[in-house]
Amino acid sequence: MDWLTKFPTISDGTLRNLKKAIDDGFREFTRGYGDAIEGFFRRWTLLIWSERLMTRTPWIIVFIVILLIVWLPAAISAS
């Protein structure tokens, strides 16, 4: 019953090998299919534009805009 009370662990070497395998697999995937995926999402320019806008805008401005978007319908419906 030791397996029931003892938390499972993984050795550092096994964890390092697992991380390397995942990184290598992701790297190969992006090298092989990266251009096709980029081309597919290039059609969704609004999505890419909004992502870039949100990631490049200071967080406080994004926060204020979201607050205004939430507050405005509440203020209109209360009137």
N, CA, C and O atoms as a printed pandas DataFrame, in Angstrom:
     atom_number atom_name residue_name chain_id  residue_number  x_coord  y_coord  z_coord
0              1         N          MET        A               1    0.805   -1.202    0.000
1              2        CA          MET        A               1    0.000    0.000    0.000
2              3         C          MET        A               1    0.847    1.266    0.000
3              4         O          MET        A               1    0.322    2.366    0.172
4              5         N          ASP        A               2    2.138    1.118   -0.189
5              6        CA          ASP        A               2    3.033    2.267   -0.225
6              7         C          ASP        A               2    2.693    3.201   -1.392
7              8         O          ASP        A               2    2.852    4.416   -1.282
8              9         N          TRP        A               3    2.228    2.638   -2.499
9             10        CA          TRP        A               3    1.887    3.443   -3.672
10            11         C          TRP        A               3    0.712    4.364   -3.394
11            12         O          TRP        A               3    0.535    5.361   -4.095
12            13         N          LEU        A               4   -0.087    4.057   -2.397
13            14        CA          LEU        A               4   -1.255    4.862   -2.077
14            15         C          LEU        A               4   -0.899    6.102   -1.256
15            16         O          LEU        A               4   -1.572    7.128   -1.359
16            17         N          THR        A               5    0.139    6.013   -0.455
17            18        CA          THR        A               5    0.497    7.123    0.427
18            19         C          THR        A               5    1.720    7.907   -0.030
19            20         O          THR        A               5    1.933    9.032    0.422
20            21         N          LYS        A               6    2.525    7.336   -0.917
21            22        CA          LYS        A               6    3.747    7.999   -1.359
22            23         C          LYS        A               6    3.500    8.683   -2.706
23            24         O          LYS        A               6    2.993    8.064   -3.642
24            25         N          PHE        A               7    3.864    9.964   -2.794
25            26        CA          PHE        A               7    3.660   10.726   -4.032
26            27         C          PHE        A               7    4.650   10.244   -5.090
27            28         O          PHE        A               7    5.835   10.087   -4.797
28            29         N          PRO        A               8    4.179   10.007   -6.316
29            30        CA          PRO        A               8    5.086    9.516   -7.359
30            31         C          PRO        A               8    6.108   10.585   -7.752
31            32         O          PRO        A               8    5.785   11.772   -7.814
32            33         N          THR        A               9    7.320   10.158   -8.010
33            34        CA          THR        A               9    8.390   11.071   -8.418
34            35         C          THR        A               9    9.021   10.557   -9.700
35            36         O          THR        A               9    8.829    9.409  -10.099
36            37         N          ILE        A              10    9.777   11.441  -10.329
37            38        CA          ILE        A              10   10.492   11.095  -11.551
38            39         C          ILE        A              10   11.930   11.571  -11.362
39            40         O          ILE        A              10   12.164   12.643  -10.803
40            41         N          SER        A              11   12.876   10.790  -11.821
41            42        CA          SER        A              11   14.283   11.164  -11.624
42            43         C          SER        A              11   14.651   12.352  -12.508
43            44         O          SER        A              11   14.003   12.613  -13.522
44            45         N          ASP        A              12   15.684   13.054  -12.114
45            46        CA          ASP        A              12   16.121   14.234  -12.866
46            47         C          ASP        A              12   16.534   13.868  -14.289
47            48         O          ASP        A              12   16.228   14.593  -15.236
48            49         N          GLY        A              13   17.227   12.742  -14.438
49            50        CA          GLY        A              13   17.656   12.321  -15.773
50            51         C          GLY        A              13   16.476   11.996  -16.680
51            52         O          GLY        A              13   16.462   12.377  -17.851
52            53         N          THR        A              14   15.495   11.296  -16.142
53            54        CA          THR        A              14   14.304   10.968  -16.928
54            55         C          THR        A              14   13.536   12.225  -17.297
55            56         O          THR        A              14   13.060   12.357  -18.424
56            57         N          LEU        A              15   13.413   13.147  -16.356
57            58        CA          LEU        A              15   12.716   14.402  -16.627
58            59         C          LEU        A              15   13.449   15.211  -17.693
59            60         O          LEU        A              15   12.817   15.787  -18.579
60            61         N          ARG        A              16   14.764   15.255  -17.613
61            62        CA          ARG        A              16   15.567   15.979  -18.607
62            63         C          ARG        A              16   15.384   15.367  -19.993
63            64         O          ARG        A              16   15.235   16.091  -20.977
64            65         N          ASN        A              17   15.395   14.031  -20.074
65            66        CA          ASN        A              17   15.196   13.356  -21.357
66            67         C          ASN        A              17   13.794   13.594  -21.904
67            68         O          ASN        A              17   13.615   13.750  -23.111
68            69         N          LEU        A              18   12.803   13.620  -21.022
69            70        CA          LEU        A              18   11.433   13.884  -21.454
70            71         C          LEU        A              18   11.292   15.297  -22.001
71            72         O          LEU        A              18   10.675   15.507  -23.046
72            73         N          LYS        A              19   11.866   16.266  -21.292
73            74        CA          LYS        A              19   11.833   17.655  -21.769
74            75         C          LYS        A              19   12.529   17.787  -23.115
75            76         O          LYS        A              19   12.036   18.480  -24.005
76            77         N          LYS        A              20   13.666   17.131  -23.266
77            78        CA          LYS        A              20   14.406   17.198  -24.528
78            79         C          LYS        A              20   13.594   16.584  -25.666
79            80         O          LYS        A              20   13.561   17.127  -26.770
80            81         N          ALA        A              21   12.943   15.462  -25.401
81            82        CA          ALA        A              21   12.140   14.808  -26.434
82            83         C          ALA        A              21   10.970   15.689  -26.847
83            84         O          ALA        A              21   10.662   15.792  -28.035
84            85         N          ILE        A              22   10.315   16.326  -25.882
85            86        CA          ILE        A              22    9.197   17.217  -26.202
86            87         C          ILE        A              22    9.685   18.421  -26.985
87            88         O          ILE        A              22    9.067   18.802  -27.979
88            89         N          ASP        A              23   10.789   19.029  -26.552
89            90        CA          ASP        A              23   11.347   20.181  -27.265
90            91         C          ASP        A              23   11.753   19.814  -28.692
91            92         O          ASP        A              23   11.465   20.553  -29.633
92            93         N          ASP        A              24   12.419   18.678  -28.849
93            94        CA          ASP        A              24   12.829   18.246  -30.185
94            95         C          ASP        A              24   11.626   17.970  -31.084
95            96         O          ASP        A              24   11.623   18.333  -32.261
96            97         N          GLY        A              25   10.615   17.330  -30.522
97            98        CA          GLY        A              25    9.405   17.054  -31.299
98            99         C          GLY        A              25    8.699   18.321  -31.728
99           100         O          GLY        A              25    8.257   18.433  -32.871
100          101         N          PHE        A              26    8.587   19.284  -30.816
101          102        CA          PHE        A              26    7.957   20.552  -31.159
102          103         C          PHE        A              26    8.766   21.308  -32.202
103          104         O          PHE        A              26    8.202   21.903  -33.120
104          105         N          ARG        A              27   10.087   21.285  -32.063
105          106        CA          ARG        A              27   10.959   21.964  -33.021
106          107         C          ARG        A              27   10.799   21.357  -34.423
107          108         O          ARG        A              27   10.691   22.084  -35.411
108          109         N          GLU        A              28   10.785   20.042  -34.498
109          110        CA          GLU        A              28   10.604   19.377  -35.792
110          111         C          GLU        A              28    9.228   19.668  -36.381
111          112         O          GLU        A              28    9.094   19.868  -37.588
112          113         N          PHE        A              29    8.213   19.689  -35.531
113          114        CA          PHE        A              29    6.857   19.989  -36.000
114          115         C          PHE        A              29    6.780   21.397  -36.577
115          116         O          PHE        A              29    6.214   21.600  -37.652
116          117         N          THR        A              30    7.350   22.373  -35.864
117          118        CA          THR        A              30    7.289   23.747  -36.359
118          119         C          THR        A              30    8.130   23.935  -37.611
119          120         O          THR        A              30    7.777   24.735  -38.477
120          121         N          ARG        A              31    9.234   23.210  -37.718
121          122        CA          ARG        A              31   10.035   23.297  -38.950
122          123         C          ARG        A              31    9.284   22.697  -40.133
123          124         O          ARG        A              31    9.337   23.229  -41.242
124          125         N          GLY        A              32    8.593   21.605  -39.899
125          126        CA          GLY        A              32    7.897   20.928  -40.987
126          127         C          GLY        A              32    6.586   21.584  -41.385
127          128         O          GLY        A              32    6.251   21.634  -42.568
128          129         N          TYR        A              33    5.843   22.086  -40.410
129          130        CA          TYR        A              33    4.504   22.590  -40.691
130          131         C          TYR        A              33    4.322   24.061  -40.357
131          132         O          TYR        A              33    3.216   24.583  -40.493
132          133         N          GLY        A              34    5.365   24.739  -39.927
133          134        CA          GLY        A              34    5.259   26.133  -39.509
134          135         C          GLY        A              34    4.754   27.058  -40.594
135          136         O          GLY        A              34    3.908   27.915  -40.334
136          137         N          ASP        A              35    5.259   26.900  -41.810
137          138        CA          ASP        A              35    4.821   27.773  -42.905
138          139         C          ASP        A              35    3.351   27.549  -43.247
139          140         O          ASP        A              35    2.624   28.506  -43.514
140          141         N          ALA        A              36    2.911   26.300  -43.241
141          142        CA          ALA        A              36    1.503   26.007  -43.542
142          143         C          ALA        A              36    0.588   26.577  -42.462
143          144         O          ALA        A              36   -0.466   27.133  -42.771
144          145         N          ILE        A              37    0.980   26.443  -41.213
145          146        CA          ILE        A              37    0.169   26.979  -40.122
146          147         C          ILE        A              37    0.138   28.502  -40.187
147          148         O          ILE        A              37   -0.914   29.113  -39.999
148          149         N          GLU        A              38    1.269   29.102  -40.449
149          150        CA          GLU        A              38    1.333   30.562  -40.586
150          151         C          GLU        A              38    0.459   31.042  -41.740
151          152         O          GLU        A              38   -0.240   32.047  -41.615
152          153         N          GLY        A              39    0.497   30.331  -42.856
153          154        CA          GLY        A              39   -0.342   30.686  -43.999
154          155         C          GLY        A              39   -1.822   30.554  -43.696
155          156         O          GLY        A              39   -2.627   31.366  -44.153
156          157         N          PHE        A              40   -2.183   29.535  -42.928
157          158        CA          PHE        A              40   -3.589   29.347  -42.562
158          159         C          PHE        A              40   -4.079   30.502  -41.693
159          160         O          PHE        A              40   -5.169   31.030  -41.917
160          161         N          PHE        A              41   -3.284   30.893  -40.711
161          162        CA          PHE        A              41   -3.711   31.957  -39.808
162          163         C          PHE        A              41   -3.517   33.345  -40.396
163          164         O          PHE        A              41   -4.069   34.313  -39.872
164          165         N          ARG        A              42   -2.762   33.465  -41.452
165          166        CA          ARG        A              42   -2.578   34.754  -42.093
166          167         C          ARG        A              42   -3.916   35.277  -42.633
167          168         O          ARG        A              42   -4.122   36.486  -42.740
168          169         N          ARG        A              43   -4.808   34.364  -42.966
169          170        CA          ARG        A              43   -6.138   34.758  -43.462
170          171         C          ARG        A              43   -6.961   35.407  -42.353
171          172         O          ARG        A              43   -7.887   36.168  -42.634
172          173         N          TRP        A              44   -6.636   35.115  -41.118
173          174        CA          TRP        A              44   -7.382   35.648  -39.987
174          175         C          TRP        A              44   -6.692   36.900  -39.463
175          176         O          TRP        A              44   -6.267   36.949  -38.309
176          177         N          THR        A              45   -6.586   37.905  -40.317
177          178        CA          THR        A              45   -5.806   39.093  -39.969
178          179         C          THR        A              45   -6.374   39.827  -38.768
179          180         O          THR        A              45   -5.612   40.408  -37.995
180          181         N          LEU        A              46   -7.681   39.819  -38.590
181          182        CA          LEU        A              46   -8.265   40.495  -37.433
182          183         C          LEU        A              46   -7.813   39.830  -36.139
183          184         O          LEU        A              46   -7.512   40.515  -35.161
184          185         N          LEU        A              47   -7.765   38.525  -36.128
185          186        CA          LEU        A              47   -7.325   37.797  -34.943
186          187         C          LEU        A              47   -5.861   38.105  -34.630
187          188         O          LEU        A              47   -5.509   38.354  -33.476
188          189         N          ILE        A              48   -5.019   38.088  -35.645
189          190        CA          ILE        A              48   -3.600   38.377  -35.456
190          191         C          ILE        A              48   -3.401   39.839  -35.040
191          192         O          ILE        A              48   -2.587   40.138  -34.166
192          193         N          TRP        A              49   -4.149   40.740  -35.670
193          194        CA          TRP        A              49   -4.049   42.158  -35.333
194          195         C          TRP        A              49   -4.449   42.403  -33.887
195          196         O          TRP        A              49   -3.772   43.140  -33.169
196          197         N          SER        A              50   -5.550   41.787  -33.456
197          198        CA          SER        A              50   -5.995   41.997  -32.074
198          199         C          SER        A              50   -5.022   41.378  -31.073
199          200         O          SER        A              50   -4.818   41.927  -29.991
200          201         N          GLU        A              51   -4.422   40.244  -31.424
201          202        CA          GLU        A              51   -3.425   39.644  -30.535
202          203         C          GLU        A              51   -2.225   40.562  -30.384
203          204         O          GLU        A              51   -1.743   40.783  -29.272
204          205         N          ARG        A              52   -1.744   41.092  -31.489
205          206        CA          ARG        A              52   -0.591   41.995  -31.435
206          207         C          ARG        A              52   -0.927   43.272  -30.674
207          208         O          ARG        A              52   -0.098   43.790  -29.926
208          209         N          LEU        A              53   -2.139   43.775  -30.865
209          210        CA          LEU        A              53   -2.558   44.978  -30.151
210          211         C          LEU        A              53   -2.550   44.733  -28.649
211          212         O          LEU        A              53   -2.075   45.574  -27.885
212          213         N          MET        A              54   -3.072   43.594  -28.222
213          214        CA          MET        A              54   -3.148   43.312  -26.790
214          215         C          MET        A              54   -1.778   42.994  -26.187
215          216         O          MET        A              54   -1.528   43.331  -25.029
216          217         N          THR        A              55   -0.902   42.362  -26.935
217          218        CA          THR        A              55    0.403   42.021  -26.376
218          219         C          THR        A              55    1.372   43.197  -26.396
219          220         O          THR        A              55    2.330   43.214  -25.623
220          221         N          ARG        A              56    1.145   44.167  -27.252
221          222        CA          ARG        A              56    2.065   45.302  -27.340
222          223         C          ARG        A              56    1.569   46.534  -26.582
223          224         O          ARG        A              56    2.310   47.502  -26.411
224          225         N          THR        A              57    0.323   46.494  -26.133
225          226        CA          THR        A              57   -0.238   47.609  -25.380
226          227         C          THR        A              57    0.053   47.394  -23.900
227          228         O          THR        A              57   -0.029   46.265  -23.416
228          229         N          PRO        A              58    0.390   48.449  -23.179
229          230        CA          PRO        A              58    0.620   48.290  -21.734
230          231         C          PRO        A              58   -0.605   47.693  -21.044
231          232         O          PRO        A              58   -1.741   47.989  -21.416
232          233         N          TRP        A              59   -0.373   46.865  -20.052
233          234        CA          TRP        A              59   -1.446   46.106  -19.420
234          235         C          TRP        A              59   -2.506   46.999  -18.805
235          236         O          TRP        A              59   -3.683   46.640  -18.795
236          237         N          ILE        A              60   -2.114   48.152  -18.293
237          238        CA          ILE        A              60   -3.085   49.017  -17.631
238          239         C          ILE        A              60   -4.097   49.576  -18.629
239          240         O          ILE        A              60   -5.268   49.749  -18.293
240          241         N          ILE        A              61   -3.657   49.857  -19.840
241          242        CA          ILE        A              61   -4.572   50.358  -20.865
242          243         C          ILE        A              61   -5.541   49.264  -21.287
243          244         O          ILE        A              61   -6.734   49.523  -21.448
244          245         N          VAL        A              62   -5.043   48.038  -21.470
245          246        CA          VAL        A              62   -5.922   46.913  -21.809
246          247         C          VAL        A              62   -6.938   46.700  -20.698
247          248         O          VAL        A              62   -8.113   46.451  -20.971
248          249         N          PHE        A              63   -6.502   46.795  -19.456
249          250        CA          PHE        A              63   -7.387   46.623  -18.311
250          251         C          PHE        A              63   -8.483   47.691  -18.301
251          252         O          PHE        A              63   -9.649   47.370  -18.072
252          253         N          ILE        A              64   -8.131   48.935  -18.541
253          254        CA          ILE        A              64   -9.105   50.031  -18.552
254          255         C          ILE        A              64  -10.103   49.843  -19.687
255          256         O          ILE        A              64  -11.301   50.051  -19.494
256          257         N          VAL        A              65   -9.634   49.459  -20.851
257          258        CA          VAL        A              65  -10.532   49.234  -21.986
258          259         C          VAL        A              65  -11.516   48.102  -21.682
259          260         O          VAL        A              65  -12.703   48.210  -21.990
260          261         N          ILE        A              66  -11.027   47.022  -21.082
261          262        CA          ILE        A              66  -11.920   45.906  -20.726
262          263         C          ILE        A              66  -12.932   46.360  -19.685
263          264         O          ILE        A              66  -14.105   45.996  -19.770
264          265         N          LEU        A              67  -12.504   47.142  -18.710
265          266        CA          LEU        A              67  -13.438   47.679  -17.725
266          267         C          LEU        A              67  -14.520   48.536  -18.384
267          268         O          LEU        A              67  -15.695   48.432  -18.031
268          269         N          LEU        A              68  -14.131   49.372  -19.328
269          270        CA          LEU        A              68  -15.108   50.202  -20.031
270          271         C          LEU        A              68  -16.081   49.361  -20.848
271          272         O          LEU        A              68  -17.274   49.660  -20.898
272          273         N          ILE        A              69  -15.578   48.316  -21.483
273          274        CA          ILE        A              69  -16.438   47.437  -22.276
274          275         C          ILE        A              69  -17.463   46.753  -21.378
275          276         O          ILE        A              69  -18.611   46.570  -21.783
276          277         N          VAL        A              70  -17.072   46.378  -20.184
277          278        CA          VAL        A              70  -17.986   45.730  -19.243
278          279         C          VAL        A              70  -18.931   46.756  -18.599
279          280         O          VAL        A              70  -20.113   46.471  -18.407
280          281         N          TRP        A              71  -18.425   47.919  -18.274
281          282        CA          TRP        A              71  -19.216   48.923  -17.575
282          283         C          TRP        A              71  -20.269   49.568  -18.475
283          284         O          TRP        A              71  -21.379   49.848  -18.022
284          285         N          LEU        A              72  -19.938   49.802  -19.720
285          286        CA          LEU        A              72  -20.841   50.539  -20.624
286          287         C          LEU        A              72  -22.215   49.860  -20.766
287          288         O          LEU        A              72  -23.219   50.555  -20.614
288          289         N          PRO        A              73  -22.327   48.576  -21.042
289          290        CA          PRO        A              73  -23.665   47.973  -21.133
290          291         C          PRO        A              73  -24.428   48.037  -19.798
291          292         O          PRO        A              73  -25.649   48.195  -19.791
292          293         N          ALA        A              74  -23.720   47.916  -18.687
293          294        CA          ALA        A              74  -24.373   48.009  -17.384
294          295         C          ALA        A              74  -24.909   49.425  -17.153
295          296         O          ALA        A              74  -26.002   49.597  -16.613
296          297         N          ALA        A              75  -24.142   50.431  -17.561
297          298        CA          ALA        A              75  -24.582   51.814  -17.385
298          299         C          ALA        A              75  -25.764   52.123  -18.296
299          300         O          ALA        A              75  -26.684   52.842  -17.903
300          301         N          ILE        A              76  -25.742   51.587  -19.504
301          302        CA          ILE        A              76  -26.846   51.835  -20.438
302          303         C          ILE        A              76  -28.130   51.149  -19.961
303          304         O          ILE        A              76  -29.212   51.731  -20.038
304          305         N          SER        A              77  -28.011   49.919  -19.472
305          306        CA          SER        A              77  -29.211   49.201  -19.030
306          307         C          SER        A              77  -29.772   49.779  -17.734
307          308         O          SER        A              77  -30.963   49.620  -17.464
308          309         N          ALA        A              78  -28.954   50.440  -16.933
309          310        CA          ALA        A              78  -29.426   51.042  -15.687
310          311         C          ALA        A              78  -30.172   52.351  -15.942
311          312         O          ALA        A              78  -30.936   52.811  -15.093
312          313         N          SER        A              79  -29.951   52.939  -17.095
313          314        CA          SER        A              79  -30.587   54.241  -17.399
314          315         C          SER        A              79  -32.035   54.108  -17.745
315          316         O          SER        A              79  -32.698   55.107  -18.022
